[in-house]
């Protein structure tokens, strides 16, 4: 039930953003009553905190699947394709237009965790995995925050930043 509520939270956030998110909408999206929702989350802040953890867990799992059973340059390429593909498919991209300040804050809070996720995939492949991970993540976040005409070239930009062709 908890995961169902968190998935419903994602859908409501995509439509309304953080400031207009209310627990009634989340409960309706999840197909449950508000009292049932309150059994799992005591407040909007509690729900959003759990949602952040949930979203990071899903990202970690998806990245793990993308690079599983790969090594060396193939693993790095899979990582870069994952970052570019995630950027293109991330359903909350519209949040930047709904609530730019909150989206910026969300990305600032997520940055260290994203770097932590990406760094191990680069180990042994680049001179300083943490610096390259920070560069790649910041580039992807920049494309998220400032979408533009060069989104189709994100993979090329990621490759150049990682020092691969």
N, C-alpha and C positions, 0 to 999 in steps of 0.2 A: 504494500500500500504506500509506503514511504517513497519508493521510486516512482510510482504512478503519480504521486503529488508533485514530485520534483520535475517529472517530464511535463506535467501540466503547467507548472511554473514557467518552464522554458517557452511554451507556446504563448502564454499570456504575456510574458516579457517581450516576445517578438512583436506582439500586436500593440502593446501599450507602453512599454518601457517601465523603468523602476518606480518613478514617482506616482504613476497612475495604477500601479499594480495593487489590487486589493484581494484579500483572502476569499471573498465571495466569488470572484471571477475564477480564482485558482480552483476552489472547491467545485464549481460548476464544470470547469474544463476537465477535472479529474473524475467527475460523475459521483461526487460524494457530498455529504452535508458539511457545513462549517464546523459543527461540533466534532465531526470525525477528523477534519483537518487539524483542529486544535488539540486533538489527542497526540498528534505527531509534532506539531509546531506551535509554540505558545504565542508567537507574534510574527509580524511581517519581517522584522529584522532576523528572527530565528530562522524563518524560512529562507530568506535570501542568503544567510550565512551557510546554511546547509546546501543551498543550490550551488554556491561557489565551489564547495568541496566536491559536490556531485559532478559538476561540469569538468573540473580538473581531473577527476577520476576517469571520466569517459574519454577525455583527451589522452590521458596516459595509456588507457587500454587501446584506443585507436592507433596511437603512435606505435605501441608495442606490436600490434598486428601488422602494421605497415613495414616495420623493419625486421620482423621475426625471420629467422633462418637466413639472414643475409649477413655478409661481413665485408669489410674493406670498403672499396669505392662503391660497391653495389648498395651497401647499407647507407652510405652518405647520400647517394642519389635517391634512394627510397625516402630518406628523411626530407630531402629538398622537395621531392614531389608531394610528399604528405603536407608539408607546410604550404605549398602553393595551392594544392587541392583543397585543403581545409579553408584557406582564405576565400577561395572561390565559392565554396559551398556553405560557409558559416551562416546560418539562418538569422543570427542576431546582428548581422551587418547593418540592418536598418536602424539599430539603436543609436548609431552615431547621428542620424538625422533627427530622431525623436528627442534624444537627450544627450547632446554632445559632451557636456561636462561630466555627466555620470559615466558615459562610455570611456572617457579619458581616464577617470579615476579607476574604473574597472580594469583597464589595461595596465595602468601603473601598478595596481596591486597584483595583477597576474604575472607581470614580467619576471620576477625572480623564480616563480614556480615553472614558468615556461622554459627559462634558461636551464633550470635544473633538469627538466625533462629531456631537453635537446643535447646537452653536453655529453652524456655517456655515448650517444650514437656517433659522436665525432672523435672519441678517444682513439688514439693510435693512427688517425687519418689526417689530422691537421696539427700544426705546431702547438697551438694553444687552444684546446677545445672550448674552454669557457669563453674566451674572447670571441671566437668564431660563433659560438652559440648565441652570445649576446648580440652580435651583429645581425645574425640571421633573424632572430626573434624581433629585434627592433625594426628591421626592414619590413617584416611581415606585419607588425603592429602599425607601422607607418602607412602601409597600404590599406589596412583596416580603417584607420582614423581619417585618412585623406584619400578616398578612392579617386581614381583618375583614369586618364587615357592609357596609362602604361601597365594596367593590371594584367594584361595578357603577357607581359614580359616579366612578371614576377619570378617565374622559375629561372629565367636567364639571369636575372639580378641576384637571386639566391645562389646560383652556381658560381657566378663571378665573386660574390662575397665569400664563398667557401673555398675559392681557389680551384674549382674543378670546371671542366668543360662540358 
